[in-house]
Amino acid sequence: MLLKSITALALLLSPLASSFPLSAPVSISAAASGKNIYLITCLPRVKEDETPNTTPFTAISYFKQPITNSTDPESDKAPRGDQNVIVSSPAAAWEGVKWSVKAWRNKVFTAEIGIGAENQEKGSLAGSAKLDTVDYVCFKDGTTAVRYKDDDLRGNCKADYWCASLDTGKDKGGD
């Protein structure tokens, strides 16, 4: 029974190996792998002629492909999500709350990150998420830089958690 459980868990988690943030440029084979959602905390970016808005916000950033890992949120080279949506402004903790927010094209995004997950090591299992009908498993991040852009709002962000799709087929999560 234990061997059956371990085998099932290994098969369930095997698609995640190709979904981790990459420390080098993405290869053709890696680009064909699963979808990723980052649970991010952002500081707004402002243009020189705008009144600064310094209120941090939390959001999700959806990527159709794995990203090249960047750790400088001020960099214009940090990856920008294919789809983004604000979860809370001002920023709020991900931990211990079941978040549910309407995302793009009437999809519903939910996330549950465990209490105390913010204190775990990077890569530790932290919780789960769901985008429409697609399940995701979430891991502690804390270092990956992501740029947020949606309508008029732009932000420099840090990924608090990284969530990988458990769907091994054609995930239409952000489409």
C-alpha positions as a Markdown table, in Angstrom:
| # | Residue | x | y | z |
|---|---|---|---|---|
| 1 | Met | 0.0 | 0.0 | 0.0 |
| 2 | Leu | 2.8 | 2.4 | 0.9 |
| 3 | Leu | 4.6 | 1.6 | -2.4 |
| 4 | Lys | 1.4 | 2.3 | -4.3 |
| 5 | Ser | 1.0 | 5.7 | -2.5 |
| 6 | Ile | 4.6 | 6.7 | -3.2 |
| 7 | Thr | 4.3 | 5.7 | -6.9 |
| 8 | Ala | 1.1 | 7.7 | -7.3 |
| 9 | Leu | 2.7 | 10.7 | -5.6 |
| 10 | Ala | 5.8 | 10.4 | -7.9 |
| 11 | Leu | 3.6 | 10.2 | -11.0 |
| 12 | Leu | 1.6 | 13.2 | -9.8 |
| 13 | Leu | 4.6 | 15.4 | -9.2 |
| 14 | Ser | 6.7 | 14.3 | -12.2 |
| 15 | Pro | 5.3 | 17.1 | -14.5 |
| 16 | Leu | 6.7 | 19.6 | -12.0 |
| 17 | Ala | 10.3 | 18.8 | -12.7 |
| 18 | Ser | 10.1 | 20.8 | -16.0 |
| 19 | Ser | 8.1 | 23.6 | -14.5 |
| 20 | Phe | 10.6 | 25.0 | -12.0 |
| 21 | Pro | 11.9 | 28.5 | -12.6 |
| 22 | Leu | 15.0 | 28.2 | -14.8 |
| 23 | Ser | 18.3 | 29.7 | -13.9 |
| 24 | Ala | 19.4 | 29.8 | -17.6 |
| 25 | Pro | 17.6 | 30.8 | -20.8 |
| 26 | Val | 14.6 | 28.5 | -21.6 |
| 27 | Ser | 15.3 | 25.7 | -24.1 |
| 28 | Ile | 12.9 | 24.6 | -26.8 |
| 29 | Ser | 12.0 | 21.5 | -24.9 |
| 30 | Ala | 11.4 | 23.3 | -21.6 |
| 31 | Ala | 9.2 | 25.9 | -23.3 |
| 32 | Ala | 6.8 | 23.1 | -24.2 |
| 33 | Ser | 6.1 | 22.2 | -20.6 |
| 34 | Gly | 3.4 | 23.1 | -18.1 |
| 35 | Lys | 1.8 | 26.4 | -17.0 |
| 36 | Asn | 2.9 | 28.3 | -13.9 |
| 37 | Ile | 1.2 | 30.8 | -11.6 |
| 38 | Tyr | 3.2 | 33.1 | -9.3 |
| 39 | Leu | 1.6 | 34.6 | -6.2 |
| 40 | Ile | 3.3 | 37.9 | -6.0 |
| 41 | Thr | 3.7 | 41.0 | -3.9 |
| 42 | Cys | 4.4 | 44.2 | -5.9 |
| 43 | Leu | 5.4 | 47.8 | -5.5 |
| 44 | Pro | 3.8 | 50.0 | -8.2 |
| 45 | Arg | 6.0 | 51.4 | -10.9 |
| 46 | Val | 5.3 | 55.0 | -11.8 |
| 47 | Lys | 6.3 | 57.2 | -14.8 |
| 48 | Glu | 8.2 | 60.4 | -14.0 |
| 49 | Asp | 5.2 | 62.6 | -14.8 |
| 50 | Glu | 2.8 | 60.7 | -12.5 |
| 51 | Thr | 2.0 | 61.1 | -8.8 |
| 52 | Pro | 3.7 | 58.2 | -7.1 |
| 53 | Asn | 1.4 | 55.4 | -5.7 |
| 54 | Thr | 3.5 | 53.6 | -3.1 |
| 55 | Thr | 0.8 | 51.2 | -1.9 |
| 56 | Pro | 2.0 | 47.6 | -2.3 |
| 57 | Phe | -0.4 | 45.1 | -3.8 |
| 58 | Thr | -0.7 | 41.3 | -4.1 |
| 59 | Ala | -1.5 | 39.7 | -7.4 |
| 60 | Ile | -1.2 | 36.6 | -9.5 |
| 61 | Ser | 0.9 | 36.3 | -12.6 |
| 62 | Tyr | 0.2 | 33.5 | -15.1 |
| 63 | Phe | 2.9 | 32.2 | -17.4 |
| 64 | Lys | 2.2 | 29.8 | -20.3 |
| 65 | Gln | 5.8 | 28.6 | -20.2 |
| 66 | Pro | 8.6 | 28.3 | -17.6 |
| 67 | Ile | 10.4 | 31.5 | -17.0 |
| 68 | Thr | 14.1 | 32.4 | -16.7 |
| 69 | Asn | 14.8 | 33.0 | -13.0 |
| 70 | Ser | 15.5 | 36.7 | -12.2 |
| 71 | Thr | 16.0 | 37.9 | -8.6 |
| 72 | Asp | 16.1 | 41.7 | -9.3 |
| 73 | Pro | 12.5 | 43.1 | -9.1 |
| 74 | Glu | 13.8 | 46.5 | -10.4 |
| 75 | Ser | 15.1 | 45.0 | -13.6 |
| 76 | Asp | 13.3 | 45.6 | -16.9 |
| 77 | Lys | 14.5 | 42.1 | -17.8 |
| 78 | Ala | 12.4 | 40.4 | -15.1 |
| 79 | Pro | 9.7 | 38.2 | -16.8 |
| 80 | Arg | 6.2 | 39.6 | -17.2 |
| 81 | Gly | 3.2 | 37.3 | -17.0 |
| 82 | Asp | 1.0 | 36.4 | -19.9 |
| 83 | Gln | -2.0 | 37.3 | -17.7 |
| 84 | Asn | -2.2 | 39.2 | -14.4 |
| 85 | Val | -4.8 | 40.0 | -11.9 |
| 86 | Ile | -4.8 | 42.0 | -8.6 |
| 87 | Val | -5.9 | 39.9 | -5.6 |
| 88 | Ser | -5.6 | 42.6 | -2.9 |
| 89 | Ser | -4.6 | 46.3 | -2.6 |
| 90 | Pro | -3.1 | 47.1 | -0.2 |
| 91 | Ala | -1.0 | 43.9 | -0.1 |
| 92 | Ala | -2.2 | 41.1 | 2.2 |
| 93 | Ala | -0.7 | 37.9 | 3.3 |
| 94 | Trp | -1.2 | 34.7 | 1.3 |
| 95 | Glu | -0.9 | 32.5 | 4.3 |
| 96 | Gly | -3.9 | 31.2 | 6.2 |
| 97 | Val | -6.5 | 32.7 | 3.9 |
| 98 | Lys | -8.5 | 31.0 | 1.1 |
| 99 | Trp | -8.3 | 33.5 | -1.7 |
| 100 | Ser | -10.9 | 33.5 | -4.4 |
| 101 | Val | -10.9 | 36.1 | -7.2 |
| 102 | Lys | -12.4 | 36.5 | -10.6 |
| 103 | Ala | -9.6 | 36.4 | -13.1 |
| 104 | Trp | -9.6 | 37.0 | -16.9 |
| 105 | Arg | -12.4 | 35.8 | -19.1 |
| 106 | Asn | -14.6 | 35.0 | -16.1 |
| 107 | Lys | -12.3 | 32.3 | -14.8 |
| 108 | Val | -12.1 | 31.9 | -11.0 |
| 109 | Phe | -8.8 | 31.7 | -9.3 |
| 110 | Thr | -8.5 | 30.3 | -5.8 |
| 111 | Ala | -5.4 | 29.7 | -3.6 |
| 112 | Glu | -4.8 | 28.3 | -0.1 |
| 113 | Ile | -1.4 | 28.7 | 1.4 |
| 114 | Gly | -0.7 | 27.1 | 4.8 |
| 115 | Ile | -0.2 | 29.1 | 7.9 |
| 116 | Gly | 3.6 | 29.4 | 8.5 |
| 117 | Ala | 4.5 | 28.7 | 4.9 |
| 118 | Glu | 6.3 | 32.1 | 4.7 |
| 119 | Asn | 8.9 | 30.7 | 7.1 |
| 120 | Gln | 9.6 | 27.6 | 5.0 |
| 121 | Glu | 12.7 | 27.1 | 2.8 |
| 122 | Lys | 12.4 | 27.9 | -0.9 |
| 123 | Gly | 11.0 | 25.0 | -2.8 |
| 124 | Ser | 9.0 | 23.6 | 0.2 |
| 125 | Leu | 5.4 | 22.6 | -0.5 |
| 126 | Ala | 3.2 | 25.5 | 0.7 |
| 127 | Gly | -0.4 | 24.9 | -0.5 |
| 128 | Ser | -2.6 | 24.7 | -3.6 |
| 129 | Ala | -4.4 | 26.8 | -6.1 |
| 130 | Lys | -6.9 | 26.3 | -8.9 |
| 131 | Leu | -7.6 | 28.3 | -12.0 |
| 132 | Asp | -11.0 | 27.5 | -13.4 |
| 133 | Thr | -10.9 | 23.7 | -13.5 |
| 134 | Val | -7.1 | 23.3 | -13.5 |
| 135 | Asp | -5.3 | 22.3 | -10.2 |
| 136 | Tyr | -1.9 | 23.7 | -9.2 |
| 137 | Val | 0.4 | 22.8 | -6.4 |
| 138 | Cys | 2.3 | 25.7 | -4.7 |
| 139 | Phe | 5.8 | 26.0 | -3.4 |
| 140 | Lys | 7.6 | 28.6 | -1.3 |
| 141 | Asp | 9.6 | 31.0 | -3.5 |
| 142 | Gly | 10.6 | 34.4 | -2.0 |
| 143 | Thr | 13.3 | 35.4 | -4.5 |
| 144 | Thr | 11.9 | 35.2 | -8.1 |
| 145 | Ala | 11.4 | 38.7 | -9.7 |
| 146 | Val | 8.3 | 39.3 | -11.9 |
| 147 | Arg | 7.0 | 42.4 | -13.6 |
| 148 | Tyr | 3.3 | 43.1 | -13.3 |
| 149 | Lys | 1.4 | 44.9 | -16.1 |
| 150 | Asp | -2.3 | 45.1 | -16.5 |
| 151 | Asp | -4.3 | 48.0 | -17.9 |
| 152 | Asp | -2.8 | 51.1 | -16.4 |
| 153 | Leu | -1.0 | 49.5 | -13.4 |
| 154 | Arg | 2.6 | 48.3 | -13.6 |
| 155 | Gly | 4.6 | 46.8 | -10.7 |
| 156 | Asn | 8.0 | 45.4 | -9.7 |
| 157 | Cys | 7.2 | 42.2 | -7.8 |
| 158 | Lys | 8.7 | 39.4 | -5.8 |
| 159 | Ala | 7.2 | 35.9 | -6.1 |
| 160 | Asp | 6.1 | 34.8 | -2.7 |
| 161 | Tyr | 4.9 | 31.4 | -4.0 |
| 162 | Trp | 5.2 | 29.5 | -7.3 |
| 163 | Cys | 2.3 | 27.2 | -8.4 |
| 164 | Ala | 2.8 | 24.6 | -11.0 |
| 165 | Ser | -0.1 | 23.1 | -13.0 |
| 166 | Leu | -0.9 | 19.4 | -12.3 |
| 167 | Asp | -2.6 | 19.2 | -15.7 |
| 168 | Thr | -0.3 | 17.3 | -18.1 |
| 169 | Gly | -2.6 | 18.0 | -21.1 |
| 170 | Lys | -3.4 | 21.1 | -22.9 |
| 171 | Asp | -4.0 | 23.6 | -20.1 |
| 172 | Lys | -6.2 | 26.5 | -21.2 |
| 173 | Gly | -5.8 | 28.3 | -17.9 |
| 174 | Gly | -4.7 | 31.7 | -19.2 |
| 175 | Asp | -6.0 | 31.5 | -22.8 |
